[in-house]
């Protein structure tokens, strides 16, 4: 009874720690940065949709407040993406991560934090100097204050997210993104049920429900779907056929190749590529850059580009996550092989072939799911899914599945420890 109580306390303590930090960060998002006249800012935002969209993107809400934690975890996310690319471009960094042990991982973590700091400075500077047109009392001193406050807030959020990851429940960065998405759900519901509710018929509501259910089911299948590559060790090969037939250890040895190795990164990269031209033009940074009229008006061309780019980025990012040659070398060192496939080059080619099939299947599924909200908006006039895209659904479902797996592993580990105590 005492052990069961302790196990419950461990889960409860982790849950309370995570919830406490998330609430603290959420409150900090609405604590205004000193020196900013938010009345002037609200007046400006009401007349400039681009700036209003920028503020909403950072804060995760339709708010006019530039808060201390406005940058949230976004600098760290961008730094992690950049770090993954650097690991691919520089073999020395990749070798440090794989062969450097704990010290190598600490070095990579330090580099990621430094990149996060640099990215936070870039983002905070962009906001500070862009607010020059919105604030009447703007000067260099105020800009420096905004940069310091926002950068400091971003680094505090990073530190708190690492505390959640190490001592709390779930991954800190994922939970912060999850919180931002959930905070937008009331606005999404308001737009869907109030703004567009009167224009949508009962049949359309049924179609929307079916398509949303299909999207969620497809996301769960994409997140959990794996291709099992069986493995056999040299010790098992020396056993007799009779022993092998009664042994169940072979069924538990495999390499799980997930359909979606890249997660939501292909969608994020695709969106960034497609948004950059319009974003630059809207900000007036390059006024002479204008898109052709037929590209602006043709949704089909945009969807085709969206679909193709997701497949390309998904295939590229999967090669970063898993390297068939490295897996083959590791299997050979452990005296483990794939049944019917010789160790070495044949294993590398076999794994590469299987991974290509799994990657392309997952990329096509991800592309279909990513374009599904656009399909709904086209088929059903008046519906709007700007607040709940496929990226948001992927993150929501992925975080819930990750939390359930972690809770299950904690419970099973406690049961295992109780059996041997």
N, C-alpha and C positions, 0 to 999 in steps of 0.2 A: 504493500500500500504506500509506503514511504517513497519507494522508487518511482511508482506511477505518478505520485504527486510531484516529484522532482522533474520527471519528464515533461509533465504539463507545464511546470514553471519555466522550463527552458524555452519551450515554444512560446509561452505567454510573454516572457521577457524579451525574446527576439522580436515578436510581433509589436509589442509596445514601444520598443526602441525604434523600429522602422517607422511606425505611425507617428511617434513624437517628432522625429527628424523631418518627415514629410510635411507635417503640419507647420513646423517651425519655418521650413523653406517656403511653404505656401504663404505664410503670413509675411515673410520678408519680401515676397514679390510685390506686395501692396504697400510696403513702407516706402514713401517717396524719397528720392534722392534729394538731400538738402541743396537749396539754391535754385531749384527748378520751379518756375511759376506755372503750375499745372492748369491754371485758368487760361493763360495764353496758349498753352499746349492744346487744351481741349478745343479752344476756338479755332486753332489752325487745323487740327485733325478733322473737324467737321467739314472742312472745305477741301481737304486733300486726302483722297481715299488711299493713295499709295502709302503715305506715312501712317495712316490708321491701320492699314494691313500689316505694316512692318511692326508696329507696337503690339498688335494682336498676336503676331507670330511669335514674338519673344516671350510675351507674358502668358500666352495660352488662354487669353480671355479678351473680350471686347472692352478693354479698360483703357483709360487715358492716363494711367499712372506709370511713370518710369520709376520702378522700384529698385531697391538695393540688389535684389536677386533676379532682376529682369533677364539677364543673360542665361540664368539657370544652368543647365548641364550642357547646353549647345556647344560652347567652346571645347569641352572635353570630347564630345561626339565627333566634331570636325577634326580634332587632334588625333583621335583614334583612327579615323579614316586615312588621314595623311600618314600616320605611322605605319599602317598596313601597306600603303603604297611604297614607303621608304624601305620596308623590310623586303619587298619584292625587288626594288631597284638596286639595293646595296647588299650583296651577298654577305659582307662582313657582319652587318646587323642581324641578318637571318641566322648566320652561324652562331652569333652571340646568344640569340634567343633560344636556339635548339641545343647548343652544347655548353653554354655558359653556366648552366645550373641555376641555383637560387640567386647567385650574384649577377648572372646575365639577365635574369628576369627583373631584378631590382634596377639594373641600368636602363632597361627598356622602359620600365615604369617611370623613372626619373626623366627620361627624354620625352615621354608622353606628357608628363606634367609641365615641362618647360614649353613644349609646343602649345599646350593648353593655355599657359600664361601669355604666350605671344599672340595666340588667336583671340584671347579675351581682350588684350590691348587693341588689336585691330578692330574688333567688333565694337568695343566701347568708344574708340576714337571715331568710328564711322557714325555712331549715334550722336556723340557729342557735337561733332562738326555739322551734322545734318540738322540738328536742332537750332542752328544759327538762324535759319529762316523762320523758325516758329517762336522763338523767344525774343522779346524786345530788349531785355537786359543782358543779352548774351555777350560774353567777352572771353578772352583766353583763360583767365583765372577760373571762370565757371566751367569752361570746357575741361580743364585739368581736373577740377573737382569731380566732374561727372565720370571722367575716365578712371580716376582712382577708386571712386565708390563702386562702379560697375565691375571693374577688374577684381577688386577685393571680394565683392560679393560672389563672383564666379568661382574664385579659388576656394572660398568658404564652402560653397555648394559642392565642389569637387571633393573636398576633405570630408564633408558629411556623407556624401554618397559612398566613399570608400569605407566609412564606419559602418554603414548599412550592409555593404557587401561582406565585411569581415565579421561583424558581431550581430547583425540583424538578420532579417528574413528576406531573402531574394537579392537580386543584383541592384545596387543603388542607382546606377544610371538608367537602367530599364524602368525601375519603379518611378523615377522622376518624370520620364517621358510619359509613362502610363498615367501619372497624376495630371499632367498637362492635358492629355487627351480627354480624360474623364471630366476635367473641369470645363471642357468645351461641349460636352454632351447636352447640357441644358439649352445652350444657344442653338445647337443642331436641332433639338426637338422643337424649339420655338419656331425656327425657320421652316421646319418640315410640316408641323401640325397647324401653325397659325398662318404663316405667310402663304404657304402653298396648299394648305389643307382644303380650302374651298375649291381649288381648281382640280383636285384629284378625285376621280370617281372611285366607287367601291371596287370595281374590277382592277383598277390601277393599284389600289392598296394591296389587293391580293397578290398581284404580280410583284410588287415591291417586296412583300413579305417572303414570297417564294425565292426571289433572286437573292435577298439578304441571307436567308437560310442556306441557300446553295453556296454563297460566298463564304459564310462562316464554316460550313462543312468542308469546303474545299481548302480553306486555310488550315484547319485542324489536320486534314489529310496531308497537306503539304508540309506542315511543321513536324508531324509525327511519322510520316512515311519514310521508310528506309529500305535499302537493298542489302540483304545479309550475304556477305561473302564468307563461306565456311573456311575454317582453318584447322590444321592438324599438326601436332608437334611430333618431334622425332621420337619421343618416348611412346607416344600412341602408335606410331608406325611399327615399333618393335613388338607390340602386343600381338597375341594370336587372334585369329578371326573370332574365336569363341568369346574371348574376353571383350573384344570390341563390340560384339553384338549385345552384351549385357551391360555395357558401360554407357552412361548417359552424358559423359563429360564432353563428347564430341559435339553434342547439340548446343553446348554453351560457349563454344569457341567460334567467334566470327568477327568480321569487321563490318560495323554498321555504316553504310554510305547513305546519308540523308539526301532526300530529293532537293531540299532547300538548304544548301550549305551556306549560302550568302545572306540569308535572312532578308531584311528589307533594304539592304545596301543598294541593289540594282535599281530599285524604285527611286531611292533618294538621289542617286547619281543621275538617273535619267531625267528626273524632275529638275535638277540643278542645271543640266545642259539645256533643256528646252525653255527654261525660264530666263536664263541669262540675257538673251537678246532683248526681250521685252522689258526686263527689269532695268537694264542699262539705258534703254531709250526712255522709259518712264521717268527715271531720275534725272534725265537731261544731261548725263555725263558725255554721251556721244549723240548729239542731236541729229547728225547727218546719217546715222545708221537707222534705216527703216526697213521693215519687212515688206515683201511684195503683198499686194492686196489679196491675191488668191491664197497665199499661205495663211494670212490672218483669218480669212473667212472659211477656209476649208477645214472642217473638223476631221474628215477622213484622213487627210494627209498627216495631221497631227497624231491621230491614233495609230496610224501605220508606223510613224517614226517612234512613237511611244512603245509600241509592241516590239519593234525590232531592237531598239536600244536596250530594253530590259533583257532580252535574250542575250545580247552581246555582253552587257555588263555582268549578267548572272554567270555566263560561261567564264568570263575573265576572272571574276572574284572567286569562283570555285577553285580555279587553279592556284590561287593564292592560299586558300585555306588548306587544301590537301595537295600534296605532291606525290604521285605514284612511285617515283623513284625512291623517295625518302621512306615511304611505307615498305617498299620491297626490301630496302637495305635493313630496316629495323626488323622485319620478319626473318631475314637471313641470319642476323646476329642472334636472334632468340631461338634459332633452329626450329622455326615454324614455317609451314608452307601451306599453299592452297591445294586441296586434293585435285590431282590430275594436271597440275601446272608445275613446271620445274622452277626452282628458285632462281633468282637473278633477273636476266633480261626478259624471259618469258613472263615472269610474274609482273614485271613493270608494264609490259604491253597489255597483259590481261587486265590489270587494274585500271590502266588508262582507258581501255575500251569500255569497261563497265562504268567507269566514272563519267565518260562522255555521254553514254546513254542515259544514266541517271540525271546528269546535269541538264541535258537538253529537255528531258521530260519535265523536270522541275521548273526549268526556265519557261517552257511553254505554258505550264499551269499557272505560274506566277504572272505571266503576261496577260493571260485570259482573265485572271482575278483582278489585275490592276485596271483593265479596261472595262470591267463590269459596271462600276458606277457611272461611267460615261454612257454606256449602253442604256442604262436605266433612265438617265436624264433625256436621252434622245427618244426612246420609245414612249416614255410617259411624260408628256409636257407638264411643266410646273413643278416637277420634283427637283430637289437640290441636295447634293451629297457633298458639298464643299467642306463641311465640318467633319465628315466621317468617310474618308477614303480607304482604299485597300491598305495603305501603309498603316493607318491608324488601327484597322481591324487586325492586321498582322501583329502589331505590337501588343494590342490588348489581349488577343488570344495567346500569343507567345509568352507574355508575362504570367498569365494565369496558369498555363501549363508548366512553366518553370517553377512557380511557387508550389504547385501541387506536387511536382517531383521532389522538391527540396523538403517539403513537409513529410512526404512519404519516406524519404531516405532517413530523416531524423528519427521518425517513429520506428523504422526497421532497425536502425543502428542501436537504438535504446533497447529494443526487444532482444537483439543479438547480444548486447552486453549483459542484460539480465540473465540470459541463459547460461553464461559462462562465469557469472559472479557467484 
